[in-house]
Amino acid sequence: MTASYPNAYRQWTTKRNYLDIVWAEHMNSVQDETSAIQQTLGIVPQIATANPGMVNPNHGTVAARIQHVARGEQIPIFRGSTRDATVTPGVWVRPTLRADDDPFSMSTGTGIKINESGLWQITLKCDWKSVPATVQHQAARLLRLEINGDDVGVRNVIEEIPQNRAALHNHLTWTENLAKNTTISMGVRTNTGGSPGELIYNAYMRVHMVRCHPPGEGGPIPFEDIPDVEPPPQVVVTPSTKQYTIIATLYPVGGTLDHDYSTGWTAGSPPGVGANIEVVDSTHPAFASSPYPKFNSLAEAQAYANEKRQNYFGAYAPRNTYTYSGAKYSY
């Protein structure tokens, strides 16, 4: 027989001693359902065999393993710090970090080596002790992120002034998709004049995995191959095929041009308003929506524009004739 589980529950009947005959089919159905349950749960389902970081804890029961995952306890984390460390001005220093919390054994002494490819969030912080010489010279305090020992350009810089000397710290947070065995460290530095001697700081690193993910910038494309479709041919308007028309322009004096591509103007212009009629060619975005006739030569369009200026504006007609070519006006 075919097992009902996991697609449905098997309906059972209760057997009575001395009254009901137990046939082989009854036991076979129990075996079928038991086998289906085993195949659904898999082998040693209480043991996490593919946790991030290749840590495979035995939770004892499936329920305990589910709770462990629901609480996110399988996600690799690291917390490290150094206290009362010193740095010589003008030199980058990579602090040695004490592993305050390192359940996945990722510490390298100066940072961590991540144990799983995926999306990681990194938080770095540095607190500085201010001295009179650094305040006087407005020392620059710098903190940087290092990936595989290299400066990757992720930095935080603060300039020391009397107003911030009591809470002088650098802080940065960075999230990136990183491959397994990538090393993460931090660099600290002070740029200042004078001779303040060695400077004291505290440094902190917090790192945790957000989710598993294949290595690489942003991971793989989340869909199938992009169709290789040629873009449509670009239409280039050559001078021999250009046409010309006009558009009416009305704008507040001293304001921004406001084009009206669909209507003309009555004679004269309202007080405080400037006006113009522009000659444009077929490369202008308003060419198609202009209600005026289209001409094959610039001279014809200019003559038509002059006629409209006299009809619309009379003595107030602008002196300049504007033409449009490509992305710029000429007059």
PyMOL commands that set and color helices and strands:
alter all, ss='L'
color gray80, all
select helices_A, chain A and resi 24-41+52-54+62-70+132-136+165-167+239-241+298-316
alter helices_A, ss='H'
color red, helices_A
select strands_A, chain A and resi 77-87+98-101+111-113+118-128+140-147+150-159+169-178+183-191+199-212+244-252+258-260+273-281+323-325+328-330
alter strands_A, ss='S'
color yellow, strands_A
deselect
rebuild
show_as cartoon
